[in-house]
């Protein structure tokens, strides 16, 4: 008797078919149940593997045994004349038909099934085992962009309310590590857009798009949301919420939406992530609204908006002193003010008190890690202390691009270049339409003298925002540092108003590079303030006017102005002996007066007092070298310039070639040797 006939006689084929069909139906049912209880992906994979391993066991049993009225017996022990395999075969046929009917019913009820979880197809056992043990399919892209919410009224308060809900939902989604969530800055570009979903998804680099709409009516809120697969334009999930307008309900809606998106994209949440998402910020609706106004104020770094944001956050805390996230935001706003606009340590101390108040309420709040990181960074420039907090924050809210930016800035100042660039690129991935982040990548690469890579980054930044003034200025600066092109940087700094305080100083300096001293005097005369004071710079108008006359050769006009500036700066230094910006300026002033001893003291002390900042260390050495050159100390100046040029980051030889402060030492043998070693050519 042939093997094929024997397999048929023993019902091996029927058992295999019955097992495969029954397994398929069972897996569909289990898949549906696991999906509804949001079970981890591995549960389904283990179940599939068990079913697949059961297949050869069933086939072996069908070959070796026969089911008789007396029970299961070995096939070799049964008399062929008394075998009931034919009757058993008819029963198996009926079982197969029954399961096939169930399969058809299941397909009718659920025609698309679960498009993401692997199921058990009618294929070979080898394919089943391979699929069961394979990693999660690459096409399961857990990325989403939440477009700005529509608001269905002409009331501007409703627009603000919709933006607040949008920001809160992004904050919640940012905590889910297994998702990629695009930041607010990039998605706001698509407010009221007419672009199609696939185009938006392509520009943002995501697989899914969420849309939503908000409508307030009296004491009720209606919110509808839908998650769309960008490749098929099909809805993966949709829901409408119609509830009483309370702070608790707002947070409940956001939590439910965040969990629904995670479920639809098969994202796995850790217990810590679930607990963090299911957390109400405040029970006071007015406090939440004041908090959201402060959030919007923080988006702009102008001094006026920062102060307005602090006022709003104080209002929120008056309404709800237990609002931990508001204490965190207050600390960040105060530190932002301290870093960019004032040097009053009371502002920094107030930020620390806000952090302590927030910690007492909720010690595990992720926003407080960010605030404490900024406290050490912006408050003290203590990067070693700041970095662990930034790392904790980026772990707690991995989709928050601002956190990755902050970590990048700390790493960059520590001289950890590659990790800093990796953090910047992560921030850009989460905020792809934000040209500022791309500009920061370009500025970092330019500072490292990697000019080709810097141009590529600036080119991408210009694609995102063609009119951004910083990009134009940075391209001109790259041309100066790499090739000595002083014309483009001089023209651009006069035509483009760069959005940072020291831009006016750069404009004046660019006029000096061209030896256009009349323009330099006009640059200083146009300043809206008599002095510029920041963490690294303190200059006054008399100081710059005096230096401009000195560079032009008019030492008679320059001297009384520089003497006046000396008195002012020495008085400031008497109030704070470690005042680095004041020492930095006195280095120039005393050098310009020809006081070699004083210049040597102030220039060297400025470097001792300078922040331990790897990214700016080259610029600090450049200014100290310029002061020594003005004083006639060629050896000391060249020594500092060589250290600057040998460093990993900082200016190249071209600014040295063009800056008039070095004119007095250009014929010195030490300078000529330096120029031959580091200058590719002279102008």
Beta strands, then each sheet from edge to edge (+ up, - down):
strand 1: 65-68
strand 2: 71-74
strand 3: 143-146
strand 4: 150-151
strand 5: 180-181
strand 6: 208-217
strand 7: 220-229
strand 8: 234-244
strand 9: 531-533
strand 10: 538-540
sheet 1: 1+ 2-
sheet 2: 4+ 6+ 3+ 5+
sheet 3: 4+ 6+ 7- 8+
sheet 4: 9+ 10-
end
